């Protein structure tokens, strides 16, 4: 903008940033290309508006407004009834209510200056019976990515999830067919990453909560009852096959932050930045149950080291659902 002698209002810059944040989540994000595209759209909209203005009334300086970047930039402040009307009768009421809850949480997080995209889910898994719109394109998509990676380095993130469900099986079969049978001989070294220790999980949890203006003093005191409760929770989680270490710690932090946001919403926006031991314990219990259910659904048998889904201190507290 500086090179083109362009200016924009503070609100317009905010809207442009949100547009680029959404674009960043797409697999084909093109960095500078998306930035140029965003600015080009704003300039075209500005010029279209100016073309309808008499020449003698046109300003000398180009100041871009929010609507030039996004004509529907006020969507977050609009009533959610429109989306309810759009979905009502097509999907179950409980799903609509869940989406409305995410919408309210997002608006409230933004009011507090938090990045709602880091707290709330933006990717969903839609599960249901046949005929609900699921598309079986796993195999061709997998092959496309493999072909793109020829001559390069292909990183398969969260490879353990390929063992989950029909789509994972399809992807694995495509990988086996694509790769050489002698592939295993190409790797002579193995580096094993151990599970993160409970104390390190607690430190990471505290940092993630603080990033979102939620504080839990008991996490800083290793002699406190609250610290021991959380420590035992992580001890139980880290022995589960489905435990994803830092990723799941961040998911747990999001769950706790959303719990506090829900509490503040119920108190008409009153600031309650301190997480209670009861709410922390409740969130950990729910995560343990979720992990156990995931293991059961995958047919993983329980062993003596795996925790049982029992009631912990604070289990009666209300905890926000984890992002999918």
Secondary structure as GFF3:
##gff-version 3
##sequence-region A 1 324
A	DSSP	beta_strand	7	8	.	.	.	ID=ss1
A	DSSP	alpha_helix	10	24	.	.	.	ID=ss2
A	DSSP	alpha_helix	32	51	.	.	.	ID=ss3
A	DSSP	three_ten_helix	55	57	.	.	.	ID=ss4
A	DSSP	beta_strand	63	64	.	.	.	ID=ss5
A	DSSP	alpha_helix	66	69	.	.	.	ID=ss6
A	DSSP	three_ten_helix	75	77	.	.	.	ID=ss7
A	DSSP	alpha_helix	81	87	.	.	.	ID=ss8
A	DSSP	alpha_helix	93	111	.	.	.	ID=ss9
A	DSSP	alpha_helix	116	119	.	.	.	ID=ss10
A	DSSP	alpha_helix	138	148	.	.	.	ID=ss11
A	DSSP	three_ten_helix	159	163	.	.	.	ID=ss12
A	DSSP	alpha_helix	165	178	.	.	.	ID=ss13
A	DSSP	three_ten_helix	183	186	.	.	.	ID=ss14
A	DSSP	alpha_helix	198	211	.	.	.	ID=ss15
A	DSSP	three_ten_helix	217	220	.	.	.	ID=ss16
A	DSSP	alpha_helix	225	237	.	.	.	ID=ss17
A	DSSP	alpha_helix	246	266	.	.	.	ID=ss18
A	DSSP	alpha_helix	277	297	.	.	.	ID=ss19
###
